Amino acid sequence: MSKTIIVSNRLPISLRHRNGKFEFKPSAGGLATGLGSIYKEGENIWIGWPGNTVDDPEQRAEIIIELHELKMAPVFLSKQDVEEFYEGFSNETLWPAFHYFTQYMVYNPDHWAAYVRVNKMFCEAILKKAGSEDTIWVHDYQLLLLPQMLREALPNATIAFFQHIPFPSYEIIRMIPWRKELLEGITGADLIGFHTYDDMRHFLSAVGRITGLSNESGYIQAENRIINVDSFPMGIDYDKFAKQAKSRKTQNIVKNFRKQVGDQKLLLTIDRLDYSKGIPQRIQVFAQLLEQHPELHGKVSMIMIVVPSRDKVQSYKELKEEIDTLVGRINSDYSTLNWVPIHYFYRGFPFDELSAFYSMADIALVTPLRDGMNLVCKEFVASKTDQTGVLILSEMAGASKELQDALLVNPNDRQGLVDTIFEALSMPVEEQKARISALQESLKTYDIFQWVKVFMDRVEHVKQKQQELNSK
Ligand code: GDG
């Protein structure tokens, strides 16, 4: 019987050390939920890093056994791997390049060597479990070399790859010294997916120019193989967000939160700490709104949730300091005894409280400078069960291609954003309802489960096409 193996840098659990022991915390993220319908079935399995270093061989052996019960297999990374492969090449070279932040790109051959080494470690871990008849679905930019490594070991296996972050223009890709190896790595897959049509187009153009492989309508003819490249915009677990927002638990939290902030209008922003999310720029826009509209003082606040992330990487440390300074400045300029302009939280919240924030917010301000998709804007829409609320969404988020009924903005156009927030604050309820209902329709239909199904059906289709060609 053939099986499906999911591979991502991180397993859908986190391993934590506590009092000399370890414990697992499951991830409630959308991807983990969507792929649950796959890796929990039959002999299927999810392979990845459990998110912490474990050096003791005995502890490793115990972890392997415990993860096996959860249908997972670990790839153990050393501290050096984490520094050079994850924080280094993945997050200081590929992440900035793929988000068009070329000023943060680091070109470090040691980091590249670690990237090759860790991709090989993943390949070896997979080969312990996989056979030629299996399907292997590799996720994201940390594992770009893996599809080709797997192809060499298992020429007939079905290999799929999905990238969760943008794919930039050829002009950026060509800056990376190891661009050819990276592209050849990805093209080991039979199916290559991106969130948007533009990402797909950039990828095809870079592959054509750097590796010489041309395509016809998203089909690349490689030696003995066809490769399909397409866009598969990822959805969310819509019902989970809608149900939670309606639940008594969340509505009680909303009441309690509302008691504390009063009846003022609330803008909500939620991001991982990342320069691609445009957090300082958004704070400046809010300051400009308050400066230009004194009538809003005391009547509007921004709830800003920043979830800690990659805080060992220098550019992220600096970003955190910049945000702290900006928030401090604006709050000290405008606060009164009963009003604070920005409620700033540098931490994550449990799901029921997150849902309460989505539910109570009048406006979601989602203004990344660049984002593969952005799920926060979709979760906000799903949580507006009475259809009131306004989504302001950056054109630079992959989600903007689908969510055309949001108020779409260029995140670099500060005055445009100030005016859009002002417009949102006074949008008639009928218009809010019309927009949110239209957005909900598309998100309901194309949810995370549908996304997984469409992707897996396509994998099947490409493989069949390949077999037909082979038998000719
Ligand atoms: C990458 C790409 C692409 C946030 N705060 C809390 C919390 N969250 C959850 C949200 C959402 C997730 O984190 C963030 O997802 P995004 O999609 O917005 O952003 P990235 O982490 O950068 O994800 C992105 C995504 O991959 C999927 O392909 O959309 O473009 O960059 O789900 O709900 N969850 C909880 N508490 C919080 O305080 N429980």
Residues whose N, C-alpha, C, O or C-beta is under 5 A from the ligand:
A	BS01	GDG	H164 M234 I270 R272 V307 R347 G348 F349 P350 F351 L354 D371 G372 M373 N374 L375 V376
